[in-house]
Amino acid sequence: DIIRTAKPAGAELTLQVKDRSQFAGRIYQNKGMRVFRVTRPIAGEEPL
């Protein structure tokens, strides 16, 4: 899935589901929009 965002590109970001960090990813351009691409799941309470 593609999640649209206005955040600037930079370091790896986290996606939270139900107030828990679930996925890590990066911001990139897709068809002129900034989107969050999931790169990996987050294991437990892994710090980023």
Steps between C-alpha positions, in 0.01 A plus 500: 500500500604862452455753779509865388682755716637855488798418726848568356724210399774409743583226745299183548153561646262280698136423430288446810188284513284520815770709677773239441790528256439233236697587185809694393524674166618796297340793318540512122333647190234305309313662211577846639381418855704439813420153632613276786638165385515224760846342493474257792295401806621619841585222746364562853617823663788559257634858526544690174 
